[in-house]
Amino acid sequence: MNDNDIIELYNARSENAISETDRKYGGACRYTARNILGSPEDTEECVNDTYLKVWNIIPPERPRKLCAFLMRIVRNLALDMCKKQGRLKNGSAYRTVALDEVAGFLPSASTVEGDADRKALLKAIETFLFRLPKEKRIMFVRRYFYCSTYAEIAEDLHMTENAVNAAVLRTREKLREHLEKEGIEI
């Protein structure tokens, strides 16, 4: 079933929407949540919360890319769960260390100015990512969006862990340079 068909199930308030979403994207949702949370129980709770949130958002929302929409929700819910459990502060959520590596790029203010800065930042990052070679983009997104370890990325791309680490570090530095050229304060 394609994404438009699944979205139409949500619009029709059909419970099949959730089962079809899980069939198509459940593995990716669980992978992302598990990478952040670590616990199978927390992972399942987060994925179920994701489906509930999607159910409540569609309609009226109509996401352009269902997969990206789901991944953003599951990731944010997993990070919120870590914050509530206090694991982001004391470091027990070991995979979220990846987020600390790019935290300096993110505007923290939740003001109108902060929202405008956030939108400009997201546009600049999107532009940067689309200009990267495919392999580097995969490494960067896997590390900083899906919170994959260097070892997992290296295994999937048939590279050494050190090569992935170095490539991600260089890409992160290029991102910093790109953002500075775009006039975004870091």
Secondary structure as GFF3:
##gff-version 3
##sequence-region A 1 186
A	DSSP	alpha_helix	3	11	.	.	.	ID=ss1
A	DSSP	alpha_helix	16	37	.	.	.	ID=ss2
A	DSSP	alpha_helix	40	57	.	.	.	ID=ss3
A	DSSP	alpha_helix	66	84	.	.	.	ID=ss4
A	DSSP	alpha_helix	87	90	.	.	.	ID=ss5
A	DSSP	three_ten_helix	94	96	.	.	.	ID=ss6
A	DSSP	alpha_helix	97	102	.	.	.	ID=ss7
A	DSSP	three_ten_helix	103	105	.	.	.	ID=ss8
A	DSSP	alpha_helix	112	131	.	.	.	ID=ss9
A	DSSP	alpha_helix	134	144	.	.	.	ID=ss10
A	DSSP	alpha_helix	150	157	.	.	.	ID=ss11
A	DSSP	alpha_helix	161	181	.	.	.	ID=ss12
###
